[in-house]
């Protein structure tokens, strides 16, 4: 594990509205027991696409020890969600200038198609 940027969810502030979910194409956040939860460090790219969609300000980013983001495992998760989620993820990576991850995602898709 290494120190890296990753989302942090304040359970006190979270109302479980779910507005963060569609804005996390990686599938790192899910509503569990009525609260948004980071389900796995490996799915969170730390870019914070979910931040501005929380009406309660319950989501921030922090730098902490976390498992490395894994684009291949993320793509395995994303493919299950369908074409629109794949497109959203690729646009997300491109928009943040993450060309390395974008290339990994494209290579994954080429092997699966």
C-alpha positions in Angstrom: 0.0 0.0 0.0 1.0 3.5 -0.7 -0.2 7.0 0.3 -2.5 8.4 -2.4 -5.6 10.5 -2.9 -8.9 8.7 -2.2 -12.5 9.7 -1.3 -13.6 10.0 2.3 -17.3 9.8 3.2 -18.5 11.5 6.4 -21.2 9.2 7.7 -22.6 11.9 10.0 -23.3 14.2 7.0 -24.4 11.5 4.5 -28.2 11.1 4.1 -27.9 8.2 1.7 -29.6 10.1 -1.1 -27.4 8.3 -3.7 -26.6 11.3 -5.9 -22.9 10.4 -5.8 -23.5 6.9 -7.2 -24.1 7.8 -10.9 -21.1 10.1 -10.8 -18.8 7.3 -9.8 -18.5 5.3 -12.9 -15.8 3.1 -11.3 -18.4 1.7 -8.9 -16.3 2.6 -5.8 -19.3 3.9 -3.9 -22.5 2.1 -3.0 -25.4 2.8 -0.7 -25.2 0.3 2.2 -27.3 0.4 5.3 -28.7 3.8 4.1 -25.2 5.5 3.8 -22.8 6.0 0.9 -19.8 3.8 1.4 -16.5 3.3 -0.3 -16.7 -0.4 -1.2 -13.1 -0.8 -2.3 -9.9 1.3 -2.5 -9.0 -0.4 -5.7 -12.0 1.1 -7.5 -11.5 4.7 -6.3 -9.3 6.6 -8.7 -9.2 9.6 -6.3 -10.2 12.1 -8.9 -13.3 13.1 -7.0 -16.0 13.0 -9.8 -18.5 12.3 -7.0 -17.6 15.4 -4.8 -19.8 18.1 -6.4 -22.9 15.9 -6.5 -23.3 15.5 -2.7 -25.8 18.0 -1.5 -24.6 17.5 2.1 -20.9 17.9 1.4 -20.3 14.5 2.9 -17.7 13.5 0.3 -14.1 14.9 0.3 -10.8 13.5 -0.8 -7.9 12.8 1.5 -4.4 11.5 1.2 -4.0 8.2 3.1 -2.6 4.7 2.9 -4.7 2.8 0.4 -4.6 -0.1 -1.9 -3.5 1.0 -5.4 -6.2 1.9 -7.9 -6.6 -1.1 -10.3 -7.9 -0.1 -13.8 -8.3 -3.8 -14.9 -10.4 -4.7 -11.9 -12.3 -1.5 -12.3 -13.1 -2.3 -15.9 -14.3 -5.8 -14.9 -16.7 -4.0 -12.5 -17.7 -1.3 -15.1 -18.4 -3.7 -18.0 -21.1 -5.4 -15.9 -22.9 -2.0 -15.7 -23.2 -1.7 -19.4 -22.3 0.6 -22.4 -23.3 3.9 -20.8 -21.2 3.3 -17.7 -18.2 2.3 -19.9 -18.6 5.5 -21.9 -18.9 7.6 -18.7 -15.8 6.1 -17.3 -13.7 6.6 -20.4 -14.9 10.2 -20.6 -14.0 10.6 -16.9 -10.5 9.4 -17.5 -10.0 11.5 -20.6 -11.4 14.6 -18.9 -8.9 14.2 -16.1 -5.9 13.6 -18.4 -5.5 10.1 -17.1 -4.1 8.7 -20.4 -2.3 5.8 -18.8 -5.5 4.5 -17.2 -7.5 5.4 -20.4 -5.1 3.3 -22.5 -5.4 0.4 -20.0 -9.2 0.6 -20.2 -9.2 0.6 -24.0 -6.8 -2.4 -24.1 -9.1 -4.2 -21.6 -12.1 -3.6 -23.9 -10.2 -4.7 -27.0 -9.4 -8.0 -25.4 -13.1 -8.5 -24.3 -14.7 -7.6 -27.6 
